[in-house]
């Protein structure tokens, strides 16, 4: 059972030093993960505005690329009247985002409850373009992860870890990015939310970018089995950045991913996802190599009545993220 806390315990300076000095292999990574309570817990907070969601639910999924501007990011999606927001790449106690709890700030601006989980404990300030936004030369907590915002209090929540070998830490299984040293790995948060038509399971996830289709297939397979164990026979909405097409040269085509058919074999449908590529240049990623379709909705026992791709460029012409948001309205079948 996942511990649900009001605040996540920080990493002590002693443990931080040991993490940085540890050998960069999977065995050391797994041992260190067990010493960080926040890696197996979720933080809940915020204030819900409803007791039960309507039978038709407005949902946004958005990789907010660290969430440099939480209030502006929240304001940008307010016209969609979202009742559920599935976030990836949100910071908590990072210098590049002013040491803020960006999920908490967005939830407050939207009058929503939230659940936040740690994907990575960042061991440095980030890449070169991120360091331009740093307000300090240290991270207060160094948390980076996923979140679910909801207009209703979740009935149950769980953290689902999709790997433990240290994909961004270990050098024995895959070369780590020297500009982004991290403890942790890809994960998902699942929450049971009450609606007028019965409970649904909402899932926020983020699959691996620095890997091929087989790796993401294995992560998604683990996710689907974990959802079945957590919310058997319940309608499910999965949303997030699945990194489809990454590390698939020469064309980096999302259609070569095998996770789509995997989900269909488990009774899921992808039609809630709007058409179009979902990435763009941003303040942190000013010169991307290509435009890609990375962000998706995947549903079981639900139907989509509307969907839309939502540009991340705000009213002042500023990109809030290198990902556009995806929006849909869903109802139970």
Beta strands, then each sheet from edge to edge (+ up, - down):
strand 1: 3-5
strand 2: 41-46
strand 3: 56-66
strand 4: 84-92
strand 5: 113-122
strand 6: 143-150
strand 7: 156-161
strand 8: 182-184
strand 9: 187-193
strand 10: 200-206
strand 11: 235-241
strand 12: 295-300
strand 13: 302-310
strand 14: 325-332
sheet 1: 1+ 2+ 5- 6+ 4- 3- 14+ 13-
sheet 2: 1+ 2+ 5- 8+
sheet 3: 7+ 9- 10+ 11+ 12-
end
